[in-house]
Amino acid sequence: MWHDDLNPRLTGDTKGENNFRTAVRSQNRLVNFLAILGVPTALAVWLGVFDAATVGAGWFWGVTAAIVIFQAVLYLVSTKYSETVPALHLENSELYIGYEDALAEIEQLGEEKDWLLTANRLGSYWATFQGLIQATDPRTEEQFCESCRLAISPMLEAAGILFNFGFDDVWSVAIYELEPTSEILEPVWFKRTEDHPSSGMPRSWRVGDGHVGSAFMQNRVLYTIDMADAEASMLLKPSAENGREYDDNVYRSFVSAPITLDLKSGPTQFGVLVITSNEIGRFDNENRAIVGHAAQVLAHLFDWRSRLQSDSR
């Protein structure tokens, strides 16, 4: 709103700017008149009418020197300020472009500030959540899904800032767990927009298949700006038997983070956290770190459930 308050000031300054230009032009006209006509005429009259014998040598040469010095001063003034008026002839459109550029920079800084504040608040929430995991009892499937929802929901609520999700985005998020016997990544919790073409539980993935299986196999966060890109399509596109006809339109931006916990015995992989959007370029180096952090929180939740299940046997 404050942008609109500044616009009248820009146009309101035009009158003062014009007055200043007029004053500078008048000053330059006076200087040019004196330098070109006034002072040379005065010098000619002085030298033509008077001589040193009539007025005295001191007066004659003193006045002559004063006229010459005054002419030199006028020359310096006219030279120094000769560019003043042309420099002032900036069109209002040029001024407005500079104004708009400044506003765009301020807006960008504001967006970066909001992103950092949101990421910081989310990190604080996850630190608290992780510290309270052992106060939960996620042994049953229902309890575990509720714990997953509590861990991920704050990130989704801030997705507009963190991932630049808009009202038109068709997005989805899913948490996969590796079934050790079958080596298949099975969905345990998910959330998607109402207009998403997929229905029911998300599809399962073999290790190494598609974006999800590749992130698990490589044990690193993978993000793709546009799945329609030839290289990304070749490396991360799902196998023919696991693909869907709507994949190319719905899954354009992709980020998959392995749910891994580094234990004393070595890294333990539990599954994969996946977020997708139908819009290109939703994920980058900065917000993929957010997803990686979320996967770390989930890894502690998976580990705690595993311990509880072991104790109950």
C-alpha positions, -999 to +999 in steps of 0.1 A: +000+000+000+028+024+007+038+020-030+007+040-039+016+067-014+049+073-031+036+077-066+020+111-061+052+123-046+070+114-078+045+133-100+042+162-075+080+168-077+077+177-114+066+213-108+096+219-085+119+202-110+106+225-138+111+256-116+147+245-109+154+240-146+140+275-154+162+291-127+193+273-141+185+284-176+181+320-165+214+319-147+231+305-178+216+331-200+230+359-178+264+344-176+265+339-214+254+375-220+281+389-197+308+366-210+301+371-247+289+407-250+289+426-217+324+423-205+342+425-239+322+456-246+331+472-213+368+463-219+367+479-254+351+511-241+375+514-213+406+509-235+392+532-262+382+561-240+408+561-212+445+557-211+471+555-183+481+591-187+445+603-181+434+582-152+468+572-138+487+541-144+474+524-112+437+530-120+441+521-156+458+488-152+438+479-121+405+483-139+418+465-169+430+436-148+396+435-130+377+433-162+399+405-176+397+385-143+359+389-143+358+376-179+379+346-168+355+339-139+325+340-163+343+316-186+349+291-158+313+294-145+298+289-180+321+259-186+314+242-153+276+245-155+272+241-192+260+205-187+236+214-159+205+218-180+210+188-203+217+166-173+183+177-158+164+167-189+155+133-176+122+120-188+096+111-162+096+076-176+133+072-168+128+084-133+098+060-129+119+031-141+145+038-115+117+041-089+102+008-100+136-009-098+141+003-063+107-009-052+114-043-068+147-046-049+129-037-016+102-063-023+128-089-030+146-082+002+113-084+020+106-118+005+141-130+015+135-118+051+101-136+053+117-168+040+145-167+066+121-159+094+098-187+083+126-212+080+139-202+114+105-207+130+101-241+114+136-251+126+127-241+161+094-262+159+113-292+146+139-289+174+110-290+200+092-318+182+123-339+180+130-333+217+095-346+225+094-376+202+102-400+231+071-387+248+049-402+220+040-438+214+039-443+177+038-481+177+004-484+160-001-473+124-027-447+134-004-432+160+026-431+137+006-414+109-005-387+134+031-382+145+041-378+108+013-353+103+025-332+133+060-332+119+052-322+083+021-300+086+039-268+097+061-270+066+031-274+043+013-245+060+043-223+051+047-238+016+037-205+000+068-189+014+092-218+015+084-233-019+065-204-036+034-226-039+004-207-052-033-214-053-030-230-087-003-255-077-013-291-078+011-305-051+016-337-031+037-348-002+043-384+008+064-404+033+076-438+022+090-466+043+112-494+031+098-529+035+130-549+042+117-582+029+104-569-004+129-540-009+099-519-019+092-483-007+056-482+006+037-451+014+028-446+051+014-411+050+005-386+023-013-353+016-022-337-017-044-310-032-081-319-039-076-314-076-048-339-078-055-366-104-041-393-082-066-411-059-061-434-029-026-442-015+004-432-036+021-459-057+049-480-043+085-478-056+113-502-061+147-490-049+163-472-078+131-467-097+120-431-104+127-400-083+117-417-050+137-449-055+168-430-068+169-408-038+168-438-015+194-457-035+218-427-037+211-418-001+210-381-009+185-353-014+175-350-051+156-321-065+145-315-101+135-281-115+116-296-144+110-333-149+103-326-186+140-318-190+156-345-212+184-353-187+161-355-157+136-375-176+162-400-187+177-405-152+147-401-129+116-409-149+097-439-135+098-473-152+071-480-178+051-503-155+051-478-127+043-446-147+010-429-151-004-410-180-007-378-160+029-379-146+043-354-172+017-328-163+015-332-126+050-340-115+071-312-129+090-300-098+103-328-076+123-331-044+130-364-026+149-367+006+161-400+021+150-406+057+183-417+071+198-417+106+235-420+113+239-444+141+270-458+157+266-490+137+263-470+105+237-451+086+202-466+088+178-459+060+141-459+068+125-444+037+120-412+016+101-379+020+088-366-013+072-333-023+060-325-058+043-297-078+029-293-113+047-260-116+083-257-128+111-245-105+095-248-071+126-264-055+162-251-053+193-255-032+179-235-003+145-251+001+157-286-006+177-282+027+144-276+044+130-309+031+163-326+041+158-312+076+123-326+077+136-360+066+160-359+095+132-353+120+112-381+105+143-404+108+143-399+146+106-407+146+111-439+126+140-449+149+119-443+181+091-464+167+115-492+158+129-492+194+094-493+209+084-522+186+116-541+195+109-536+232+073-549+229+084-581+213 
